Amino acid sequence: MSDLSEFAVHSKAELLFPAHLIPNLRDLRGPDWRDLVDRVAALPETHPDSLAFVLMMIELNGCLKCNSNNYKFLRGCFLCATQTVQSYKGSDGDLLELYQRAKKELGQHLQQGVRSGEFSLAA
């Protein structure tokens, strides 16, 4: 495969969940989820609440384990995130709790810094 065509195949995948996809997740769950997505999507990508949402999605999607040999990578971030949110077994309230945890961890990092190995939502 030429370099150009390989780039075209993988151009829909990013290294980590991108904030510009947040609005696309709006109608995948109930009203609480929709409200969160609407609120966060209206913020700049660098706002701490937007960054917390991205962090939550990185954890949910397993972005840190994704690579170019992964089926999810080949499908792209949009389809991966859509499938992840739609198939999440918990309630919308559970997702909002994950968001709050991500927001808290990010806030701690911004205020104090985080020591190596301590940054994880999976605790």
N, C-alpha and C positions, 0 to 999 in steps of 0.2 A: 504494500500500500504506500502510495507517495506521501510525503510529509503534508502536503496540502489537503489531501482527502482524509488523512488521519486527523488533522486538525478539525475539519468539518464534522467528523463523526463525534469527536469529544468536546466540541465547542459548547454544547448544551449543559455540560457538567462543570461544576466549579469545585474548588477544593473544600469549601465549607458552605453551609447553607447561607445563601445571600439574602440580605435584608430586602432587596427589591422584589422578592417573591412573596413577602408577607401578605399583601392584599389578595393574592390568589388563593389563600387558604381560608378566606372569609366564610364561605358558604358550605364548608365541609362538616360542621358540627352544629350545635344548638345556639340559642341566643347569647348565652354567656361567652362562648367562644367568639362569636361574631362581634360582640362588643369589644372584647380584648383586641381582636385583629383590627377593628376599625380604629381604636384608640392608638395602637402602636403604629399602624400604617401611616397615620397622619403626622407622625414625628419624623424628624431628621434621622437618617441611618446611624448617626453618631450619638444620638440621645441614649442615656443609660437604659431606659425602658425598652427601646428598640434593640439595643445590644443584649439585654436580658432575654428577649424573645428569641433572638438569633442563637444565643447560648443554649436555651431550652431545646430549640429545634436541632442543634448540632448533637446534643445528647440523645434526643429521641430518634433521630435518623441514623445515628451511628457514623456520623461524618468522619470521625477520626480514624475509623477502620476502613474507610472507603478508598479504593484505588482503581486504576485503569483496568484491572482484570476483574473487577466486581460488576455483577449484573446491574446493581443499583446505579453505579457510575455510568454505565453505558446507556441507561434510560434517562439520566439527567436528574438534576436537583428538583425540578418542578414535579416530575412524576414520583420521585422518591418521597418527597415531602407530602404530596397529596395522599399517596397510599399510606404513609405512616400515620397521618392525622386521621384519616378515615377508618383505619383498622385499629386504632388505639382502643384497647379493651376497657380502660377506665372511663369515668364520667368526664364531662366538661369541667366539673369542679376539681377533679384530679389533675387535669391539664392546667387549670389556673393555679393550683397549688405548686405544680412543677415550675410554672412561670414565676411565682412568688419566691420560690427557693433560688431560682437562677438570679432573680433580681437582688435577693439578699447577698448571695455569693459575689455577684458583680459589685455591689455596694461596698462590701468588705474589702474587695480587691482595690477599688478606687480610693478608699479611705486609708487602708493600712498596708496594702500590698499583700501578696499571698506567697507563702513559702512553697517551695517545690514539692509536688506530690499531694498537696492539700486541696486542689481545685477540682471538685467532682460533685455532680448532682446525684450520682449513683449511690451515695452513702446510705 
